[in-house]
């Protein structure tokens, strides 16, 4: 099955903005509402990328690690706790806010196409 859906785990306001940006780029985006406590109910075979923010999405990190999906983590600042969490992902990018939307959409395109040159672990951009 093709992994064509992008899963967004973030506050409602940003989730709507992010969904609109990604859908304008031709992707299907789904969001996890705050009430859902586990991502397994939506992390199906069709999900190709997860986008979340730190610390908002951090309660999902342990579960997301089990899926080996590429992940983009958005944050206002880098902390030891965040770096420790990023080390547990096989393929992640951490982007510092405010976002450069051109760079963001370019990274999404590369990760969804499988062309992002990941060395494993995480990158900070």
VMD Tcl script that builds the backbone (N, CA, C; Angstrom):
set m [mol new atoms 375]
animate dup $m
set s [atomselect $m all]
$s set {name element resname resid chain x y z} {
  {N N UNK 1 A 0.840 -1.190 0.000}
  {CA C UNK 1 A 0.000 0.000 0.000}
  {C C UNK 1 A 0.878 1.244 0.000}
  {N N UNK 2 A 0.496 2.213 -0.784}
  {CA C UNK 2 A 1.263 3.441 -0.872}
  {C C UNK 2 A 1.013 4.301 0.368}
  {N N UNK 3 A 2.091 4.859 0.874}
  {CA C UNK 3 A 1.995 5.715 2.056}
  {C C UNK 3 A 1.813 7.160 1.600}
  {N N UNK 4 A 0.563 7.554 1.442}
  {CA C UNK 4 A 0.288 8.862 0.868}
  {C C UNK 4 A -0.298 9.871 1.845}
  {N N UNK 5 A -0.624 9.449 3.041}
  {CA C UNK 5 A -1.241 10.339 4.025}
  {C C UNK 5 A -0.187 10.899 4.971}
  {N N UNK 6 A -0.349 12.171 5.323}
  {CA C UNK 6 A 0.504 12.809 6.317}
  {C C UNK 6 A -0.338 12.985 7.580}
  {N N UNK 7 A 0.186 12.497 8.692}
  {CA C UNK 7 A -0.503 12.591 9.970}
  {C C UNK 7 A 0.036 13.795 10.730}
  {N N UNK 8 A -0.853 14.673 11.174}
  {CA C UNK 8 A -0.468 15.881 11.904}
  {C C UNK 8 A -0.947 15.748 13.350}
  {N N UNK 9 A -0.006 15.885 14.280}
  {CA C UNK 9 A -0.336 15.855 15.708}
  {C C UNK 9 A 0.090 17.208 16.271}
  {N N UNK 10 A -0.852 18.117 16.393}
  {CA C UNK 10 A -0.522 19.462 16.866}
  {C C UNK 10 A -1.795 20.140 17.337}
  {N N UNK 11 A -1.620 21.353 17.850}
  {CA C UNK 11 A -2.768 22.121 18.295}
  {C C UNK 11 A -3.700 22.373 17.120}
  {N N UNK 12 A -4.975 22.529 17.415}
  {CA C UNK 12 A -5.997 22.637 16.372}
  {C C UNK 12 A -5.702 23.749 15.375}
  {N N UNK 13 A -5.289 24.907 15.834}
  {CA C UNK 13 A -5.031 26.036 14.934}
  {C C UNK 13 A -3.953 25.723 13.920}
  {N N UNK 14 A -2.800 25.235 14.393}
  {CA C UNK 14 A -1.723 24.921 13.463}
  {C C UNK 14 A -2.088 23.729 12.590}
  {N N UNK 15 A -2.791 22.761 13.147}
  {CA C UNK 15 A -3.188 21.589 12.364}
  {C C UNK 15 A -4.004 21.996 11.144}
  {N N UNK 16 A -4.915 22.947 11.321}
  {CA C UNK 16 A -5.731 23.417 10.191}
  {C C UNK 16 A -4.870 24.116 9.150}
  {N N UNK 17 A -3.959 24.976 9.604}
  {CA C UNK 17 A -3.073 25.693 8.684}
  {C C UNK 17 A -2.173 24.705 7.945}
  {N N UNK 18 A -1.566 23.791 8.701}
  {CA C UNK 18 A -0.666 22.806 8.123}
  {C C UNK 18 A -1.408 21.916 7.122}
  {N N UNK 19 A -2.603 21.468 7.472}
  {CA C UNK 19 A -3.409 20.650 6.563}
  {C C UNK 19 A -3.678 21.393 5.264}
  {N N UNK 20 A -4.039 22.661 5.367}
  {CA C UNK 20 A -4.342 23.461 4.172}
  {C C UNK 20 A -3.106 23.589 3.286}
  {N N UNK 21 A -1.953 23.837 3.886}
  {CA C UNK 21 A -0.706 23.954 3.116}
  {C C UNK 21 A -0.393 22.643 2.402}
  {N N UNK 22 A -0.488 21.535 3.133}
  {CA C UNK 22 A -0.141 20.233 2.559}
  {C C UNK 22 A -1.146 19.798 1.495}
  {N N UNK 23 A -2.424 20.077 1.722}
  {CA C UNK 23 A -3.428 19.721 0.730}
  {C C UNK 23 A -3.266 20.551 -0.536}
  {N N UNK 24 A -2.831 21.819 -0.393}
  {CA C UNK 24 A -2.540 22.645 -1.566}
  {C C UNK 24 A -1.361 22.076 -2.357}
  {N N UNK 25 A -0.494 21.335 -1.679}
  {CA C UNK 25 A 0.648 20.683 -2.332}
  {C C UNK 25 A 0.263 19.318 -2.904}
  {N N UNK 26 A -0.996 18.901 -2.701}
  {CA C UNK 26 A -1.472 17.653 -3.272}
  {C C UNK 26 A -1.448 16.460 -2.328}
  {N N UNK 27 A -1.177 16.681 -1.047}
  {CA C UNK 27 A -1.144 15.577 -0.078}
  {C C UNK 27 A -2.460 15.455 0.667}
  {N N UNK 28 A -2.710 14.268 1.183}
  {CA C UNK 28 A -3.853 14.056 2.058}
  {C C UNK 28 A -3.341 14.163 3.490}
  {N N UNK 29 A -3.949 15.012 4.271}
  {CA C UNK 29 A -3.513 15.212 5.655}
  {C C UNK 29 A -4.625 14.815 6.610}
  {N N UNK 30 A -4.240 14.122 7.686}
  {CA C UNK 30 A -5.175 13.776 8.758}
  {C C UNK 30 A -4.595 14.308 10.053}
  {N N UNK 31 A -5.462 14.651 10.973}
  {CA C UNK 31 A -4.991 15.153 12.262}
  {C C UNK 31 A -5.453 14.233 13.384}
  {N N UNK 32 A -4.654 14.194 14.434}
  {CA C UNK 32 A -5.061 13.502 15.654}
  {C C UNK 32 A -5.604 14.559 16.586}
  {N N UNK 33 A -6.824 14.358 16.995}
  {CA C UNK 33 A -7.424 15.279 17.955}
  {C C UNK 33 A -6.842 15.019 19.340}
  {N N UNK 34 A -6.848 16.027 20.137}
  {CA C UNK 34 A -6.284 15.942 21.485}
  {C C UNK 34 A -6.934 14.831 22.312}
  {N N UNK 35 A -8.212 14.538 22.037}
  {CA C UNK 35 A -8.928 13.544 22.845}
  {C C UNK 35 A -8.421 12.130 22.598}
  {N N UNK 36 A -7.826 11.879 21.435}
  {CA C UNK 36 A -7.322 10.535 21.137}
  {C C UNK 36 A -6.001 10.355 21.861}
  {N N UNK 37 A -5.915 9.338 22.680}
  {CA C UNK 37 A -4.722 9.183 23.501}
  {C C UNK 37 A -3.645 8.338 22.854}
  {N N UNK 38 A -3.976 7.567 21.836}
  {CA C UNK 38 A -3.006 6.681 21.198}
  {C C UNK 38 A -3.000 6.888 19.687}
  {N N UNK 39 A -1.811 7.029 19.077}
  {CA C UNK 39 A -1.777 7.213 17.627}
  {C C UNK 39 A -2.033 5.932 16.847}
  {N N UNK 40 A -2.010 4.756 17.495}
  {CA C UNK 40 A -2.166 3.508 16.747}
  {C C UNK 40 A -3.502 3.428 16.018}
  {N N UNK 41 A -4.481 4.176 16.497}
  {CA C UNK 41 A -5.784 4.113 15.845}
  {C C UNK 41 A -5.765 4.802 14.483}
  {N N UNK 42 A -4.780 5.643 14.230}
  {CA C UNK 42 A -4.709 6.329 12.946}
  {C C UNK 42 A -3.398 6.083 12.211}
  {N N UNK 43 A -2.408 5.501 12.851}
  {CA C UNK 43 A -1.129 5.192 12.205}
  {C C UNK 43 A -1.273 3.888 11.436}
  {N N UNK 44 A -1.950 3.956 10.305}
  {CA C UNK 44 A -2.149 2.751 9.510}
  {C C UNK 44 A -1.119 2.684 8.389}
  {N N UNK 45 A -1.254 1.708 7.532}
  {CA C UNK 45 A -0.289 1.516 6.452}
  {C C UNK 45 A -0.237 2.672 5.469}
  {N N UNK 46 A -1.266 3.495 5.417}
  {CA C UNK 46 A -1.285 4.596 4.469}
  {C C UNK 46 A -0.524 5.826 4.915}
  {N N UNK 47 A -0.097 5.873 6.182}
  {CA C UNK 47 A 0.615 7.046 6.693}
  {C C UNK 47 A 2.081 6.965 6.270}
  {N N UNK 48 A 2.550 8.038 5.602}
  {CA C UNK 48 A 3.924 8.073 5.130}
  {C C UNK 48 A 4.805 9.048 5.882}
  {N N UNK 49 A 4.205 9.940 6.672}
  {CA C UNK 49 A 4.958 10.968 7.383}
  {C C UNK 49 A 4.114 11.467 8.545}
  {N N UNK 50 A 4.779 11.761 9.653}
  {CA C UNK 50 A 4.111 12.361 10.811}
  {C C UNK 50 A 4.723 13.732 11.033}
  {N N UNK 51 A 3.875 14.733 11.255}
  {CA C UNK 51 A 4.319 16.081 11.605}
  {C C UNK 51 A 3.723 16.402 12.967}
  {N N UNK 52 A 4.581 16.801 13.901}
  {CA C UNK 52 A 4.105 17.146 15.236}
  {C C UNK 52 A 4.947 18.283 15.791}
  {N N UNK 53 A 4.534 18.817 16.913}
  {CA C UNK 53 A 5.320 19.872 17.552}
  {C C UNK 53 A 5.792 19.380 18.915}
  {N N UNK 54 A 6.786 20.057 19.413}
  {CA C UNK 54 A 7.319 19.756 20.743}
  {C C UNK 54 A 7.099 20.991 21.594}
  {N N UNK 55 A 6.548 20.859 22.774}
  {CA C UNK 55 A 6.292 19.635 23.517}
  {C C UNK 55 A 4.899 19.030 23.298}
  {N N UNK 56 A 4.038 19.685 22.505}
  {CA C UNK 56 A 2.650 19.221 22.360}
  {C C UNK 56 A 2.558 17.739 22.011}
  {N N UNK 57 A 3.285 17.293 21.025}
  {CA C UNK 57 A 3.178 15.912 20.563}
  {C C UNK 57 A 4.044 14.920 21.301}
  {N N UNK 58 A 4.796 15.386 22.293}
  {CA C UNK 58 A 5.766 14.499 22.954}
  {C C UNK 58 A 5.116 13.304 23.645}
  {N N UNK 59 A 3.865 13.425 24.037}
  {CA C UNK 59 A 3.216 12.280 24.699}
  {C C UNK 59 A 2.994 11.128 23.716}
  {N N UNK 60 A 3.118 11.382 22.419}
  {CA C UNK 60 A 2.960 10.342 21.403}
  {C C UNK 60 A 4.292 9.746 20.942}
  {N N UNK 61 A 5.420 10.322 21.370}
  {CA C UNK 61 A 6.725 9.926 20.829}
  {C C UNK 61 A 7.018 8.440 20.999}
  {N N UNK 62 A 6.771 7.887 22.185}
  {CA C UNK 62 A 7.077 6.465 22.399}
  {C C UNK 62 A 6.294 5.584 21.432}
  {N N UNK 63 A 5.024 5.900 21.255}
  {CA C UNK 63 A 4.202 5.118 20.334}
  {C C UNK 63 A 4.668 5.295 18.892}
  {N N UNK 64 A 5.011 6.520 18.515}
  {CA C UNK 64 A 5.424 6.776 17.137}
  {C C UNK 64 A 6.726 6.059 16.786}
  {N N UNK 65 A 7.604 5.880 17.760}
  {CA C UNK 65 A 8.872 5.181 17.513}
  {C C UNK 65 A 8.627 3.761 17.014}
  {N N UNK 66 A 7.561 3.139 17.442}
  {CA C UNK 66 A 7.257 1.753 17.055}
  {C C UNK 66 A 6.908 1.610 15.580}
  {N N UNK 67 A 6.510 2.703 14.937}
  {CA C UNK 67 A 6.055 2.633 13.553}
  {C C UNK 67 A 7.164 2.886 12.531}
  {N N UNK 68 A 8.315 3.349 12.967}
  {CA C UNK 68 A 9.454 3.624 12.084}
  {C C UNK 68 A 9.085 4.557 10.922}
  {N N UNK 69 A 8.176 5.483 11.164}
  {CA C UNK 69 A 7.793 6.443 10.136}
  {C C UNK 69 A 8.708 7.650 10.186}
  {N N UNK 70 A 8.952 8.300 9.047}
  {CA C UNK 70 A 9.655 9.580 9.100}
  {C C UNK 70 A 8.796 10.577 9.878}
  {N N UNK 71 A 9.460 11.460 10.604}
  {CA C UNK 71 A 8.736 12.425 11.436}
  {C C UNK 71 A 9.402 13.789 11.349}
  {N N UNK 72 A 8.584 14.824 11.274}
  {CA C UNK 72 A 9.068 16.202 11.360}
  {C C UNK 72 A 8.554 16.749 12.678}
  {N N UNK 73 A 9.479 17.189 13.523}
  {CA C UNK 73 A 9.131 17.768 14.823}
  {C C UNK 73 A 9.397 19.271 14.744}
  {N N UNK 74 A 8.389 20.057 15.059}
  {CA C UNK 74 A 8.490 21.516 15.043}
  {C C UNK 74 A 8.636 21.999 16.476}
  {N N UNK 75 A 9.550 22.939 16.703}
  {CA C UNK 75 A 9.769 23.421 18.071}
  {C C UNK 75 A 10.182 24.885 18.076}
  {N N UNK 76 A 9.970 25.519 19.219}
  {CA C UNK 76 A 10.404 26.902 19.415}
  {C C UNK 76 A 11.865 26.969 19.843}
  {N N UNK 77 A 12.341 25.917 20.508}
  {CA C UNK 77 A 13.716 25.907 21.005}
  {C C UNK 77 A 14.191 24.461 21.213}
  {N N UNK 78 A 15.487 24.309 21.208}
  {CA C UNK 78 A 16.103 22.993 21.406}
  {C C UNK 78 A 16.401 22.814 22.894}
  {N N UNK 79 A 16.077 21.647 23.420}
  {CA C UNK 79 A 16.378 21.327 24.815}
  {C C UNK 79 A 17.000 19.942 24.873}
  {N N UNK 80 A 17.597 19.610 26.004}
  {CA C UNK 80 A 18.170 18.274 26.189}
  {C C UNK 80 A 17.091 17.206 26.063}
  {N N UNK 81 A 15.911 17.492 26.602}
  {CA C UNK 81 A 14.813 16.539 26.548}
  {C C UNK 81 A 14.389 16.266 25.101}
  {N N UNK 82 A 14.333 17.324 24.302}
  {CA C UNK 82 A 13.956 17.166 22.900}
  {C C UNK 82 A 15.019 16.356 22.163}
  {N N UNK 83 A 16.286 16.688 22.351}
  {CA C UNK 83 A 17.357 15.944 21.677}
  {C C UNK 83 A 17.327 14.472 22.059}
  {N N UNK 84 A 17.069 14.198 23.322}
  {CA C UNK 84 A 16.967 12.819 23.780}
  {C C UNK 84 A 15.808 12.101 23.082}
  {N N UNK 85 A 14.678 12.780 22.953}
  {CA C UNK 85 A 13.521 12.192 22.277}
  {C C UNK 85 A 13.820 11.948 20.800}
  {N N UNK 86 A 14.492 12.895 20.145}
  {CA C UNK 86 A 14.802 12.753 18.720}
  {C C UNK 86 A 15.723 11.563 18.459}
  {N N UNK 87 A 16.585 11.260 19.406}
  {CA C UNK 87 A 17.511 10.139 19.239}
  {C C UNK 87 A 16.789 8.800 19.126}
  {N N UNK 88 A 15.556 8.740 19.603}
  {CA C UNK 88 A 14.821 7.473 19.560}
  {C C UNK 88 A 14.151 7.227 18.202}
  {N N UNK 89 A 14.102 8.243 17.342}
  {CA C UNK 89 A 13.489 8.083 16.022}
  {C C UNK 89 A 14.531 7.640 15.002}
  {N N UNK 90 A 14.111 6.794 14.068}
  {CA C UNK 90 A 15.009 6.315 13.024}
  {C C UNK 90 A 15.268 7.377 11.968}
  {N N UNK 91 A 14.275 8.202 11.684}
  {CA C UNK 91 A 14.376 9.167 10.600}
  {C C UNK 91 A 13.543 10.386 10.947}
  {N N UNK 92 A 14.183 11.411 11.517}
  {CA C UNK 92 A 13.424 12.587 11.914}
  {C C UNK 92 A 14.167 13.867 11.566}
  {N N UNK 93 A 13.372 14.899 11.391}
  {CA C UNK 93 A 13.886 16.243 11.159}
  {C C UNK 93 A 13.248 17.129 12.217}
  {N N UNK 94 A 14.045 17.975 12.826}
  {CA C UNK 94 A 13.534 18.958 13.770}
  {C C UNK 94 A 13.667 20.326 13.115}
  {N N UNK 95 A 12.558 21.032 12.999}
  {CA C UNK 95 A 12.560 22.377 12.418}
  {C C UNK 95 A 12.241 23.394 13.508}
  {N N UNK 96 A 13.019 24.458 13.511}
  {CA C UNK 96 A 12.836 25.532 14.490}
  {C C UNK 96 A 11.812 26.530 13.940}
  {N N UNK 97 A 10.839 26.885 14.797}
  {CA C UNK 97 A 9.844 27.894 14.433}
  {C C UNK 97 A 10.463 29.280 14.612}
  {N N UNK 98 A 10.045 30.284 13.866}
  {CA C UNK 98 A 9.002 30.246 12.860}
  {C C UNK 98 A 9.461 29.481 11.621}
  {N N UNK 99 A 8.529 28.788 10.996}
  {CA C UNK 99 A 8.852 27.928 9.861}
  {C C UNK 99 A 9.101 28.724 8.590}
  {N N UNK 100 A 10.068 28.249 7.833}
  {CA C UNK 100 A 10.259 28.683 6.457}
  {C C UNK 100 A 9.380 27.728 5.647}
  {N N UNK 101 A 8.230 28.191 5.174}
  {CA C UNK 101 A 7.256 27.300 4.541}
  {C C UNK 101 A 7.777 26.676 3.247}
  {N N UNK 102 A 8.633 27.392 2.517}
  {CA C UNK 102 A 9.212 26.790 1.317}
  {C C UNK 102 A 10.111 25.615 1.688}
  {N N UNK 103 A 10.935 25.798 2.706}
  {CA C UNK 103 A 11.812 24.707 3.154}
  {C C UNK 103 A 10.971 23.564 3.727}
  {N N UNK 104 A 9.932 23.914 4.494}
  {CA C UNK 104 A 9.046 22.921 5.083}
  {C C UNK 104 A 8.402 22.055 3.999}
  {N N UNK 105 A 7.789 22.677 2.997}
  {CA C UNK 105 A 7.127 21.903 1.950}
  {C C UNK 105 A 8.137 21.111 1.118}
  {N N UNK 106 A 9.328 21.651 0.933}
  {CA C UNK 106 A 10.370 20.919 0.215}
  {C C UNK 106 A 10.776 19.658 0.985}
  {N N UNK 107 A 10.949 19.782 2.299}
  {CA C UNK 107 A 11.300 18.615 3.116}
  {C C UNK 107 A 10.169 17.588 3.122}
  {N N UNK 108 A 8.934 18.055 3.199}
  {CA C UNK 108 A 7.788 17.140 3.153}
  {C C UNK 108 A 7.807 16.376 1.842}
  {N N UNK 109 A 8.003 17.086 0.727}
  {CA C UNK 109 A 8.050 16.436 -0.590}
  {C C UNK 109 A 9.131 15.357 -0.628}
  {N N UNK 110 A 10.327 15.699 -0.136}
  {CA C UNK 110 A 11.439 14.747 -0.150}
  {C C UNK 110 A 11.165 13.535 0.733}
  {N N UNK 111 A 10.624 13.776 1.920}
  {CA C UNK 111 A 10.359 12.662 2.833}
  {C C UNK 111 A 9.244 11.768 2.303}
  {N N UNK 112 A 8.230 12.355 1.709}
  {CA C UNK 112 A 7.127 11.550 1.171}
  {C C UNK 112 A 7.572 10.761 -0.064}
  {N N UNK 113 A 8.513 11.317 -0.831}
  {CA C UNK 113 A 9.007 10.632 -2.030}
  {C C UNK 113 A 10.108 9.630 -1.697}
  {N N UNK 114 A 10.603 9.696 -0.456}
  {CA C UNK 114 A 11.693 8.807 -0.069}
  {C C UNK 114 A 13.041 9.258 -0.597}
  {N N UNK 115 A 13.146 10.534 -0.970}
  {CA C UNK 115 A 14.406 11.032 -1.527}
  {C C UNK 115 A 15.212 11.861 -0.539}
  {N N UNK 116 A 14.692 12.057 0.672}
  {CA C UNK 116 A 15.442 12.803 1.675}
  {C C UNK 116 A 16.653 11.969 2.085}
  {N N UNK 117 A 17.826 12.550 1.971}
  {CA C UNK 117 A 19.065 11.819 2.237}
  {C C UNK 117 A 19.309 11.710 3.739}
  {N N UNK 118 A 18.590 10.811 4.364}
  {CA C UNK 118 A 18.715 10.622 5.804}
  {C C UNK 118 A 19.870 9.687 6.118}
  {N N UNK 119 A 20.627 10.042 7.131}
  {CA C UNK 119 A 21.700 9.196 7.610}
  {C C UNK 119 A 21.203 8.323 8.749}
  {N N UNK 120 A 19.895 8.366 9.011}
  {CA C UNK 120 A 19.349 7.730 10.198}
  {C C UNK 120 A 19.414 8.741 11.321}
  {N N UNK 121 A 18.677 8.518 12.367}
  {CA C UNK 121 A 18.680 9.464 13.481}
  {C C UNK 121 A 17.913 10.726 13.124}
  {N N UNK 122 A 18.451 11.889 13.549}
  {CA C UNK 122 A 17.733 13.137 13.322}
  {C C UNK 122 A 18.626 14.208 12.718}
  {N N UNK 123 A 17.984 15.191 12.114}
  {CA C UNK 123 A 18.648 16.376 11.592}
  {C C UNK 123 A 17.905 17.592 12.131}
  {N N UNK 124 A 18.627 18.657 12.379}
  {CA C UNK 124 A 18.001 19.908 12.816}
  {C C UNK 124 A 18.173 20.911 11.686}
  {N N UNK 125 A 17.034 21.477 11.252}
  {CA C UNK 125 A 17.075 22.464 10.164}
  {C C UNK 125 A 16.336 23.718 10.577}
}
mol reanalyze $m
mol bondsrecalc $m
mol representation Tube
mol addrep $m
